[in-house]
Amino acid sequence: MFIKWDARYGQEVVEIFPGEYHATRSSRIISTVLGSCIAVALYDLKAGVSGMNHFMLPGELQTDRIYVSGSGKYGMYAMELLINELIKLGGTKKSFIAKVFGGGKVLRTTSGITHSVPEGNITFAMSYLKQEGIPIAAQDVGGTQGRRVLFFTEGYKVLVKKLSSQETTPVESEESVYFSKIRKDDEKKPDITLF
């Protein structure tokens, strides 16, 4: 994550990457670039708090293994991190509203984990939000293009720019590298049973 000043919008832009999230009470823009990944923006109109995450893999609503990870790369963990931070800032879960983006089929690989990730990410995000009773005010998911997402925390508006195939190539490359790293990290982890 890094923060920069954007003269075009006259405010700070917080750029988040896979496995990261940002929550705030301040007026700023939270930005990310998505391919297969999902970004969920959450906000609480009453409390004036908002944030967005960026996760790479869906995980499962009932899987213990994802809780072992200290990373927001998994959907369940990414959602819990963001929700907990918003609550710390004064938000109330029953007042949250969501906007969901991403899940594009940008990877050329047609087998293995990467093939089902976009659909899995979308399904996870929608199922999680439904299960938690968080309404979805807007969504732009699926398709074959990457997206640049700008979430304006003042007014809770989102700008989505669909990326051309040329602009999507770096996203595809970054996701492929990240998937390889995740596979290696998961292979190193011992089997752990939670009680």
C-alpha positions in Angstrom: 0.0 0.0 0.0 1.2 3.5 -0.7 -0.3 7.0 -0.4 0.2 9.7 -2.9 -1.3 13.1 -3.7 -3.4 13.3 -6.9 -3.6 16.9 -8.2 -6.3 15.9 -10.7 -8.7 15.0 -7.8 -7.2 17.3 -5.2 -6.8 14.6 -2.6 -4.8 11.7 -1.3 -5.0 8.4 -3.1 -4.3 5.2 -1.2 -3.2 2.4 -3.6 -3.9 -1.1 -2.3 -2.5 -4.4 -3.7 -3.5 -8.0 -3.4 -4.0 -9.1 0.2 -4.3 -5.5 1.4 -7.1 -3.3 2.7 -7.6 0.3 3.9 -10.3 1.8 6.2 -10.7 5.4 7.1 -12.9 8.2 8.4 -11.1 10.7 6.1 -11.9 12.0 2.7 -9.6 10.2 0.2 -9.6 7.9 -2.7 -8.8 4.2 -2.3 -7.6 2.8 -5.6 -6.6 -0.7 -6.9 -6.2 -2.6 -10.1 -8.1 -5.9 -10.5 -7.9 -8.9 -12.8 -9.2 -12.1 -11.3 -9.2 -10.5 -7.9 -12.1 -8.9 -6.0 -12.3 -5.6 -4.3 -15.2 -5.0 -1.8 -15.8 -1.4 -0.8 -17.8 -1.1 2.5 -19.2 2.0 4.0 -21.4 3.1 6.9 -23.4 6.3 6.1 -24.3 7.0 9.7 -20.8 6.6 11.1 -19.0 8.1 8.2 -16.5 5.3 7.8 -15.5 3.4 4.7 -12.8 1.1 3.3 -11.9 -1.3 0.6 -10.0 -4.6 0.4 -8.4 -6.6 -2.5 -8.3 -10.3 -2.3 -6.9 -12.9 -4.6 -8.5 -16.2 -3.6 -12.0 -16.9 -2.4 -11.4 -19.4 0.4 -14.6 -20.9 1.7 -17.2 -19.7 4.2 -16.7 -22.9 6.3 -13.0 -23.7 5.9 -10.8 -23.6 8.9 -7.5 -23.4 7.0 -8.0 -19.8 5.9 -8.0 -18.6 9.5 -4.4 -19.9 9.8 -3.2 -17.4 7.2 -2.1 -14.0 8.4 -2.8 -12.5 5.0 -5.7 -10.8 3.4 -5.2 -12.9 0.2 -8.2 -15.0 1.1 -11.7 -13.6 0.8 -12.8 -14.6 4.3 -9.8 -13.1 6.0 -9.8 -10.0 3.9 -13.5 -9.3 4.7 -12.9 -9.9 8.4 -9.9 -7.5 8.5 -11.9 -4.8 6.7 -15.0 -5.2 8.8 -13.1 -5.2 12.1 -11.2 -2.1 11.1 -14.4 -0.3 10.2 -15.9 -1.3 13.6 -12.8 0.1 15.4 -13.4 3.4 13.5 -17.0 3.5 14.8 -18.9 1.7 12.2 -21.7 -0.8 12.8 -21.9 -4.0 10.8 -25.7 -3.8 10.5 -25.3 -0.4 8.8 -22.7 -1.5 6.2 -23.4 -1.2 2.5 -21.2 -2.9 -0.1 -20.0 -2.3 -3.6 -18.2 -5.3 -5.4 -15.8 -5.2 -8.3 -13.5 -7.6 -10.2 -13.5 -11.3 -11.0 -12.4 -10.8 -14.6 -11.1 -13.8 -16.6 -7.7 -12.2 -17.4 -5.4 -15.2 -17.0 -4.8 -17.2 -20.1 -4.2 -20.4 -18.1 -7.2 -22.8 -18.5 -6.4 -25.4 -15.9 -5.7 -25.7 -12.2 -6.5 -23.2 -9.5 -6.3 -20.2 -11.7 -9.1 -21.3 -14.0 -11.9 -21.2 -11.4 -10.6 -18.3 -9.4 -12.7 -15.4 -11.0 -16.0 -17.3 -10.6 -15.0 -18.5 -7.1 -14.1 -15.0 -6.0 -17.4 -13.6 -7.3 -19.5 -16.4 -5.7 -17.6 -16.0 -2.4 -18.1 -12.2 -2.2 -21.8 -12.4 -3.0 -22.4 -15.3 -0.6 -20.4 -13.7 2.2 -22.3 -10.4 2.0 -25.6 -12.2 1.8 -24.8 -14.3 4.8 -23.7 -11.3 6.8 -26.8 -9.3 5.8 -24.8 -6.6 4.0 -26.7 -5.2 1.0 -24.9 -4.6 -2.3 -25.5 -1.2 -3.7 -23.5 -1.7 -6.9 -21.4 -4.3 -8.6 -19.2 -4.7 -11.7 -18.0 -8.2 -11.8 -17.0 -10.9 -14.3 -16.1 -10.4 -18.0 -12.7 -10.7 -19.5 -11.2 -7.3 -18.7 -9.2 -6.0 -15.8 -10.4 -2.9 -14.0 -9.0 0.1 -12.2 -11.2 1.0 -9.3 -11.3 4.4 -7.6 -13.4 4.5 -4.4 -14.1 8.0 -3.2 -14.7 7.8 0.5 -16.5 11.1 0.6 -19.8 10.4 -1.1 -19.0 6.7 -1.5 -18.9 6.9 -5.2 -16.8 4.5 -7.3 -15.2 5.1 -10.7 -14.4 1.9 -12.7 -12.2 2.0 -15.8 -12.1 -1.2 -17.9 -8.6 -2.0 -19.0 -7.6 -2.8 -22.5 -5.9 -6.1 -23.3 -2.6 -4.2 -23.4 -3.2 -2.6 -20.0 -4.3 -6.0 -18.6 -1.1 -7.8 -19.5 0.8 -6.5 -16.4 -2.1 -7.4 -14.2 -2.1 -11.0 -15.6 1.7 -11.2 -15.1 1.4 -9.9 -11.5 -1.4 -12.3 -10.7 0.5 -15.3 -12.1 3.5 -14.5 -9.9 1.3 -14.0 -6.9 -0.5 -17.4 -7.5 2.9 -19.1 -7.7 3.9 -17.5 -4.4 0.7 -18.5 -2.7 1.1 -22.1 -3.9 4.7 -22.2 -2.5 3.6 -20.7 0.8 0.7 -23.1 1.2 3.0 -26.1 0.5 5.3 -25.0 3.3 2.5 -24.8 5.9 2.2 -27.7 8.3 -1.3 -29.3 8.6 -3.0 -27.6 11.5 -6.2 -28.6 13.1 -8.2 -25.9 14.9 -10.3 -26.9 18.0 
